[in-house]
Amino acid sequence: MIKSQISKKISQFSKLHPFLNFKLFYTDNREDLIHKGIDLAFRAGTMDDSNLKSKRIGEINRKLVCSYDYWKEHKKPISPHDLTKWNWIKLDMLPNHRTLVNSAGEKCLLEF
């Protein structure tokens, strides 16, 4: 979803500025932007201590989901901490913990 939102904005910007050239690529890896000659990057997650300038442009609200088959095959969680025993799809650039927030605003930190 983030790709499509950013891509739409870049497409609109390029129509307003037809003489600018864009080269886009998406990756889950942290790249050395200066070494690769990259002028602008959009990153999700925390910003490591860096000499680069950064600005928060938004938040990504995520939902915890699993497939129906996975749900059927695994012991059902009784508490959020039970989820630490489940398999997670992780992005390498993000830390190995998540803060879950329920509808009442209560928070639970999970490390996996």
Wavefront OBJ file of the C-alpha trace (Angstrom):
o trace
v 0.000 0.000 0.000
v 2.797 2.452 0.821
v 4.306 1.793 -2.592
v 1.116 2.770 -4.392
v 0.577 5.935 -2.305
v 4.134 7.132 -2.846
v 4.087 6.118 -6.515
v 0.899 8.123 -7.112
v 2.431 11.244 -5.550
v 5.648 10.849 -7.551
v 3.618 10.370 -10.728
v 1.677 13.581 -10.045
v 4.919 15.450 -9.293
v 6.584 14.188 -12.483
v 3.643 15.433 -14.578
v 4.098 18.894 -13.068
v 7.867 18.754 -13.763
v 8.303 16.827 -17.045
v 12.004 17.700 -17.426
v 13.033 15.935 -14.217
v 14.201 12.335 -14.506
v 13.227 9.751 -11.896
v 14.694 6.361 -11.210
v 12.643 4.469 -8.630
v 13.428 1.265 -6.820
v 11.916 -0.408 -3.785
v 13.826 -2.507 -1.287
v 13.485 -3.769 2.269
v 17.245 -3.312 2.782
v 18.929 -0.265 4.274
v 21.011 1.160 1.447
v 23.970 3.542 1.668
v 22.173 6.455 0.013
v 25.233 8.652 -0.458
v 27.382 5.834 -1.867
v 24.620 4.866 -4.329
v 24.025 8.492 -5.386
v 20.424 8.520 -4.144
v 18.990 12.001 -3.641
v 15.701 11.118 -1.939
v 14.466 8.078 -0.013
v 11.274 7.098 1.787
v 11.902 4.800 4.731
v 9.593 3.049 7.147
v 10.615 2.500 10.734
v 13.068 4.191 13.019
v 15.846 6.367 11.684
v 19.275 5.274 12.851
v 21.677 7.938 14.057
v 22.726 9.472 10.777
v 24.126 12.530 9.027
v 21.118 12.411 6.719
v 18.258 14.862 7.126
v 14.885 13.291 7.768
v 11.292 14.362 8.217
v 8.326 12.306 9.356
v 5.693 12.396 6.618
v 3.147 10.047 8.136
v 2.409 6.873 9.990
v 1.582 3.399 8.833
v -1.121 1.738 10.899
v -0.861 -2.007 10.627
v -3.212 -4.802 11.545
v -2.228 -8.177 12.869
v -3.568 -10.875 10.535
v -3.013 -14.516 9.657
v -4.415 -16.903 7.100
v -7.397 -19.082 7.944
v -5.247 -22.212 7.497
v -2.587 -20.890 9.903
v -5.319 -20.087 12.452
v -6.716 -23.622 12.198
v -3.293 -25.293 12.545
v -1.961 -23.422 15.608
v -2.884 -23.117 19.252
v -5.139 -20.087 19.690
v -3.597 -17.196 21.620
v -5.181 -16.433 24.982
v -2.996 -13.397 25.637
v -0.926 -11.209 23.296
v 2.279 -12.795 24.651
v 1.154 -16.147 23.190
v 1.807 -14.604 19.761
v 5.569 -14.685 20.397
v 5.396 -18.430 19.665
v 3.821 -17.830 16.242
v 5.732 -17.338 12.982
v 5.918 -13.720 11.857
v 6.695 -12.158 8.498
v 9.339 -9.590 9.371
v 11.013 -6.737 7.556
v 14.768 -6.734 8.117
v 14.813 -2.966 8.551
v 12.393 -3.025 11.491
v 13.245 -4.140 15.038
v 12.187 -7.566 16.340
v 9.491 -6.194 18.584
v 6.022 -4.766 18.134
v 3.728 -2.796 20.376
v 0.171 -4.031 20.042
v -2.623 -1.623 20.968
v -6.171 -2.850 21.538
v -9.380 -0.887 20.963
v -9.273 0.402 24.579
v -5.792 1.854 23.976
v -4.008 -0.703 26.176
v -0.490 -1.506 24.963
v 1.483 -4.743 25.006
v 5.128 -5.014 23.891
v 5.975 -8.270 22.072
v 9.529 -9.358 21.324
v 10.164 -12.181 18.868
l 1 2 3 4 5 6 7 8 9 10 11 12 13 14 15 16 17 18 19 20 21 22 23 24 25 26 27 28 29 30 31 32 33 34 35 36 37 38 39 40 41 42 43 44 45 46 47 48 49 50 51 52 53 54 55 56 57 58 59 60 61 62 63 64 65 66 67 68 69 70 71 72 73 74 75 76 77 78 79 80 81 82 83 84 85 86 87 88 89 90 91 92 93 94 95 96 97 98 99 100 101 102 103 104 105 106 107 108 109 110 111 112
